[in-house]
Amino acid sequence: MKKLLTFTLVFFLLGLAVKAQSTYTTAVGLNIDFGEGTTLVGPSIKHFFKGPHAGLGEVTFGNNLTALTVLYQYHGEIDNANGLKWFAGIGPTVLFGYGDSSFNVRPDVGLDYKIQDVPLTFTFDWRPILNFDYETTFTAARFGLGIRYAFN
């Protein structure tokens, strides 16, 4: 029990020590959501609220589908990789199309790269779909690619 408490305390303190300050505040651009199923493309916005905490919003379109996605993301530094951060998050996606809609939960893990002295960011992430419609389904092979203009 003592080892578990010590491990938990050390893990918590290391988490507090992460100082993932973003090099930009807001970025606006394009996201491509691809993989198993329909490829969706549309505008996206990412905004850092405080420290490593960011929100991502997207409206994507493809094959008579419209997806509205909102994700919370936590960012962390990658040592000796200037401008590159990892992130993990989660959020809902609502799909509209074919006269129906569906509610999905999307975990999100990926990389965010801000080019130094250039206002561009690139993201690549794995974002599977957990669907809760008539039966619960899981689609693992979904990815996102984002290209955005960054504002300070």
N, C-alpha and C positions, 0 to 999 in steps of 0.2 A: 504494500500500500504506500509505503514511504517513497519507493522508487517511482511509482505512478504519479504521486503528488509532485515530486521533484521534476520529473519529465514534463508534466503539464505546466508547471511554473516556468521552466526554462523555455519551452515552446511559446508560451504567452509573451514572455519578455523579448524573445527574438522577434516575434511578430510586431511588437511595439517599436522595435529598433529599426524596422524597415522604413526608410524615408523616401518613398517613391513619389517625389514631387514631379509633376509633369512639366515638360518644357513648353507646353501650350495649354490654353484654357479651353478653347472650343475649336472644333474642326467640322467642316461641312463638305460633303462630297457624294460619292457614289459607292454603293455596296452591291456585290454580286453574291447571292446565296445559291449554292450549287451542290450537286451530289446526287444521291438517289432521288429520283422524281424530277419535278419541274425546276428549271433554273429561273430564279427571280432576280430582277435588277431594279434598282431605284435609289432615290435620294436618302442620305443618312446624315445624322448629326451626332457628334460625341462631345460631351461637356464634362470637365472635371469640376466637382463641387468643392472638395477640400482634400488636400494631400492626395492619397492614392485612390480616392473614390470618384468614379465617373458613371455617367448615364449615357446610354446609346439608344437613339430612336431611329427607326427605319420604316419607310413605306416602299415595298417592293412589288413588282408586277411581273407576270409571265403566264402564258397559256391559260387565259381567262381566270387567273387567280390574282388576288390582291392580299398581301400580308402586311399587317401592322405589328411591328416588333418593338418592345421596350426592354432593355437589359440593364441591370446594375453590373458594374465591373470593378473589381479591386485590382490595382496595378502594383507590381513589384519590380525592383531594379534587377538587372542582370550585370554582375561584376564585369568590368573591362569591356563593356559593349555600349559605348556612348550612343544615346538616342534610342536604344532598344529596351523594351520592357515586356514582361510577361503579364498576362491578366487572366482572371477567372471570374465568372459571374453567372447570373441566372436571371430569367425573366419570362414574361408571357409573349406569345405570338398568337394573333387571331387571324385566321385565314378566311377570306370571303371569296366565293366562287361557285359556279355550277348551281346557283340558287340555294346555297347552303353556307354555313359557317362552321368553323371548328376552333376550339380552344386548345392551345399547346403550351407546354412548359419547355424552355430551352436552356439547358446549361451551356456554358460558353467558356472555352479555354483557348488562349492564343497568344500572339505576339503583336506588339505595337511598335512601329519604328518611325521616328521623327527625324528627317534629314536635317543635320545641323546647318544653320544659316539659310535654309530653304524652307518656305512655308508649306511643305507637303508631309503628310503622314501616310503610312501604309500599314494595314492590319491583315493578318491571316489568322483564322480561328476555326476550331472544330466546334460545331453547334448542333448536336443531335436534337431530335424532336421526340418529346414524350407527349402523346396525344391522348386525350381523355373523352373522346366522343362515345360512341356506342360500346366500344370495347377499348381497353387501354392498349396502345401500340407504341413501339419504340423504333425510331429510324436513326441508326447510328451514323450512316454515311452522308452527313450534311456538313458543309463548310462555308465559310464566309471570306470574301476578299474585299477590303475597303481601300479606297483611294480618296483622301480628303485634303482640302486646303485648310491650314491651321492658322488660327488667330491667337495672339498672345493675350 
